[in-house]
C-alpha cells in the first residue's frame, strides 16, 4: 500500500477500535446490513455503531444506499473500504 491517501485512511481507521471492528464486520457481510445487526455481531452499543458508520461513510469506506430514511438505514462496505479491511486482516 503505497498510495498516500490510502495510507492516511488506514491510519484514520486504525486510530479507533470501533472503526476497525465495524469496517471488518462490514467486510465479512455478503449483504446490506442494519446498524442494529452490526451492533449484535460485534457487541458494541448501537449509538457507537451509528456514529462510526457515519465516520466511515464520510470517508467513503462504507456507503448507505438509502440515506433518506430515518430508520432502517442499510450499509455496505465500498471497494476502498474493502482494500483497507483486507490490509488490516492480512
C-alpha positions in Angstrom: 0.0 0.0 0.0 1.9 3.0 -1.3 -0.8 5.4 -2.1 -0.7 8.4 0.3 -4.4 8.8 0.5 -4.9 5.1 1.3 -2.2 5.3 4.0 -4.0 8.2 5.5 -7.3 6.3 5.5 -5.6 3.3 7.1 -4.2 5.5 9.8 -7.6 7.1 10.4 -9.3 3.7 10.7 -6.7 2.2 13.0 -6.9 5.2 15.4 -10.3 3.8 16.6 -11.0 0.3 17.6 -14.7 0.9 16.8 -13.8 1.9 13.2 -11.6 -1.2 12.8 -14.3 -3.5 14.2 -17.1 -2.0 12.2 -15.1 -2.0 8.9 -14.0 -5.6 9.4 -17.6 -6.7 10.2 -18.9 -4.9 7.1 -16.2 -6.7 5.1 -17.5 -10.1 6.2 -21.1 -9.4 5.3 -22.3 -10.6 2.0 -25.4 -8.4 2.1 -26.6 -5.0 3.2 -26.9 -4.7 7.0 -28.6 -2.6 9.5 -26.7 -0.8 12.2 -28.6 -2.8 14.8 -27.4 -6.1 13.1 -23.8 -4.9 13.3 -24.3 -3.9 16.9 -25.3 -7.5 17.7 -22.5 -9.0 15.6 -19.6 -7.1 17.2 -21.2 -6.4 20.6 -20.9 -2.6 20.5 -23.7 -0.2 21.5 -25.9 1.0 18.7 -25.1 4.7 19.4 -21.4 4.0 18.8 -22.2 1.9 15.7 -24.2 4.8 14.3 -21.5 7.4 14.9 -18.8 5.0 13.5 -20.9 4.3 10.4 -21.3 8.0 9.7 -17.5 8.5 10.0 -16.9 5.6 7.6 -19.4 6.8 5.1 -18.0 10.3 5.3 -14.6 8.9 4.3 -16.2 6.7 1.6 -15.2 3.4 3.3 -18.8 2.4 3.7 -22.0 3.5 1.9 -25.7 3.8 2.7 -27.8 3.2 -0.3 -30.9 4.6 1.4 -29.7 7.7 3.3 -33.1 9.5 3.2 -34.9 7.1 5.6 -34.9 7.9 9.3 -35.0 4.3 10.5 -33.7 1.2 8.8 -30.7 2.6 7.0 -28.7 -0.2 5.3 -25.0 -0.2 5.0 -22.3 -2.0 3.0 -18.6 -1.7 2.5 -17.1 0.1 -0.5 -14.2 -1.0 -2.7 -12.0 1.5 -0.9 -13.2 0.1 2.4 -12.5 -3.5 1.3 -8.9 -2.6 0.5 -8.4 -1.1 3.9 -10.1 -4.0 5.7 -8.1 -6.6 3.7 -4.9 -4.8 4.6 -5.8 -4.8 8.3 -6.7 -8.5 8.2 -3.5 -9.5 6.4 
